[in-house]
Amino acid sequence: MTPYFECGKYRFPMKVANTTSTKTVFKPLVMGILNVTPDSFSDGGKFQSLDHAITHAEQMIEDGVDIIDIGGESSRPGAMPLPLDEELKRVIPLIYALRDCGKPISIDTYKPEVMREAIIAGADLINDIRGFASPEARAVVADSDVGLCVMHMQKSPEVMQHQPDYQNVTQEVLAFLRERCDQLIAAGVEKKRLSIDPGFGFGKTLEHNIELLQNIGLMQEELGLPLLAGISRKTMIGSITGKPVERRMAGSLAAALAAMAQGARILRVHDVAETVDAIKVWRAVNTNKNVCE
């Protein structure tokens, strides 16, 4: 595991020191989701206006968020691509507004043009659902100091949930992530700027998602990189609990703690305050010394 994850002007420790007298459970980073979209699966339309989005970001900061992840284009199953100009119009003013908020700003995009403008606006992290597939995307991020999240997705959002198929989902996702990270390093990206995301719900069945969740520790160890787990309110939570998206908080908190127990270093969530509290309780119970800072 890389000792630090570097995102622009921010640097996060990724290892925890254990002593003979104290067992310390790693405190994962909480990435709060800020969608400025009319059609995201969970909170589409809630924070479309700039004022509402800023207010929500301020509330997440008060609640203890570590990273704010801005998304302007829905990637829910069946979502159609958004025109470039519309995505820029949604996200760039918000990045400028939040660039000095004291927390890293992440942009959830796969378009090189949006990446470039977001970096200029002050983004600290680029979160790409297509895993920096294009040489153009790799070139844009290589010539910067932003952190990167490399995600796996089978097919595209329009069709990704049409009969996902793997021979061995963990090994195939691992191979994909390794290849993309190697490409980024070859393009000039330092390893300490990289994180990985197995892409829960992006071209996976419930069984695939559960297997990946159980193998978070393996994937982190194999690649030596911090893993981001984005499970909040997703279909897999609904499939397990039978609850609609607006009633999936409890299931999402359980999934976040399961990911944390497997070693996930970043938790991408909708419910920041509740996740922060759940992490505090988990660490208090599972650490010999009560360290809830």
N, C-alpha and C positions, 0 to 999 in steps of 0.2 A: 504494500500500500504506500502510495506517495505520502510523505509526511505532511504536506500542505496542499490545499486546493486554492489556486490563485485566480481571482476574478477581478481584472482591472486593478483598482486601487485597494481591493480587499484581499485578505489572506486568511484562510481558515485551517486550523489544525485538523488533521484527519486520523491521527493516532492518539491513543490514550495510554498513559503510563500506569502500570500496575506495580504496586510494591507488595512486600510480604505481609504487610499489615492492613493494606487497603485495597479492595477490589473496586475499581471505578468503571461504571457502565458508560460507554461513549454516548455523548449527547448529540443526537443528529440535528442537522440544520433543518429548520422549518421553512419551506418555500411556500409562500402564499400565492394563490391563483387570483389574478386580476384580469378577467376577460372583458374586453370592450367590443363585444359581438352581440348581434341580435339573436343568434341561433346556436350558441353553445349548449351542450346537452343538459348542463346543470343550472347555470346562472345566466343564460343568454338574455340580453336586454336589460339586466339590472344596472349595469354601470357604463352604459353607452356614452352618457354625457361626460365631458371632462371634469366638471365639478363633482359629480357623483363618484367618478373613478378616483379622484384625488382624496375625497372623503373616506372612501373605502380603504385606500392605501394607508391613510393616517390611522384608521382604526386598527388595521393589521399591525402597524408599527407599535401602537399602544399595547396590543395583545401579545407582543413578543416575537414577531416574525423576524427571520434572519435574511431572507431574500424575497423580493417581490417579482413575480413572473407575469409579465404583460403579454396577453394574446389578442391579436386582432382578427384572426381567421379561425373559424371553428374547424376542429379536426375530428368531430364526432363521426361515428359510422354513417356513411351515406352522404357526408358533407361534400359540396361541390367547391372547386377552387375559387378563391376571391381575387378579383382584379388587383394588380399591384397598386394602382393609385388609391384605391379604397383602403387597402391595408395600411399604406403609409399615412393616410389622413387620420386613421383611427389611432395609431400607436405612437407616432413621432412626437406630437404635441405633449402626450402624457409622459414620455421619457424625459423631455426637456423639463416638464413641471416637477418631476420626482428625482431628478439627477442628483440633487443635493440633500436628499431626505435622510441621509445617514445609513441607508441600507443599500446593498447591491441591487441593481435593477437588471432583470433578465428579460429578454425578448424571445418569445416563442414564435419562430418563423423558419421557413426553409428557403425563402427567396434571398439570393445574394444581394439584390438591390436594397431590400429592407434591412438586412444585416449591416450593410455599409452605412446607411443613413442612421441606423440605431446606434452604431459605434460612434459616429460623429456627434449624435445627440447626447451621448453619455452613458450608454448601456454598458454593464459590467460583465454580462454573461449572455451567450447565445444558446438557445435551447432548440435544437433542430430535430423535428420528428422524422426527417429523412436521413438523419445521420451524416450530414455534410456530403451528400452523394455527388454533387456537381463539383468539378474542378474550380468553377467560378466561386462557389461558396468557400471552398478551402483556401483559395487565394485571398479572399476578402479577410477571413479571420486570421490567417497566418501573419498578416502584416499589422497586427494589433496586439494588445495585451489582455483581451477579454478571456474569461473562462468559457468553456464549451461543454455542452451536454450532448453526447452522441447517443441517439435513440435508435432502437430497432423497430421497424414496421414491415410487415409482410404485405405487399401490394400497395394500395393507396386508400385513403379514407373512403372513397366512393364504393370500393368493393372489398375492403380488407376483412370484413366479417362474413364474406361469402365462402363458407367451408374452408377455414384455415387448415393447413396440413403441414405436418412435420414428421420426420422419422425420429428425431430426438430434439425436442424443442430447446432444451438447455444448451446442448452442444452447437446447434445451428445458430442460435442467438449469439453465443459466445464467439463463434467463428466470424460472424458478421461484424460484431463490435470490435474484435481484434483487427480485422482488415481495415475498417474505417479509421480506427485510432492510428494504425501504422501509416495510413495514407496522410493523415493530418501531421503526424510527426515528420514524415518525409517532406511535407510541404513547409516545414519550419516551425510547427507548433510545439512548444515545450510540454512534456508529459504532465507537469504540475498544473497545467491549465485544463486538463481533461477530466471529465466525469462521464459515466455511462448510465444508460437507462434501458432496461430490457423491453420496455414498451408494453406494459400491461394493458390489455384490451385493444391493442393495435395489431389485428390479424392473429388473434389467439382465442381459443375456446376457454371455457372455465377451467378445464383440466390443464391446459397449457399454462394459464395464469397461475394456478396453484403450484404447479411444478416449478415455475420460475421463482415464485415467492419463497419456496422451500430451498432454493439454490442460490439465494442472494450472496451468502458467504462464499460459496464456491466461485461465483463469477467475479467477485471483488478480488479474491485471492489469485485467481488465474490471470487477471489483467493488471492487478496492482493499482486499481483506480477506484475512487469513491463511486458508489452506486446510488442513483436517485430512484426512489420508488414512488410512482404516481398512480395511486389506486383509488383515491378519494372519489366517492359517490359513483364509481363506474359500474357497468353492467354486471361484472362479476359479483359485486356486493349485492345487487338486486337479485341475482340468480341464487345466491346463498340464502339471503334473508327473506326474499319474496316481497321486498319493500320497494315502492316507487322512489324516484331519484330524490324527492324532497324529504324522504324519511330514512335516508341512508347514513346519517351522521354516526350512529352507534356502530354500525358495521364498518364504516370508514375508520373510526378510531381503533377498532379491533385490528383492522388490516394494517394500520400505521404501526401499532405496537408489535404486530407479528413481523413486519419488515424490520423494525428496530431490533427485535430479538435475533433476527438473522444477520444483523450487522449493517443494515442500510445506513449510509452517511447523510442522506438528504431525503426528506419526506415532502412531497409536493401535495398540498392540501387546500381545500376550500375553507375548512373550519379551523382557523389559526388558534384562537384562544383555547378551544377545547383540546386541540392536539398538544399545545404547550403544557396544559395542565396534566394530560395523560402521561406525557413524557416525564414530568416532574415526579408523579406518583410511581411510575415504573422504576425510575432511577433510585428513588428513595428506598424502595423495597428490595431492589437487586444490587445495591451497593452497600458494602460493609460500613462505610462512612457516609452519612447523609449529605450528599453534595448535589444540591438542586440549583446551583447558580445558572 
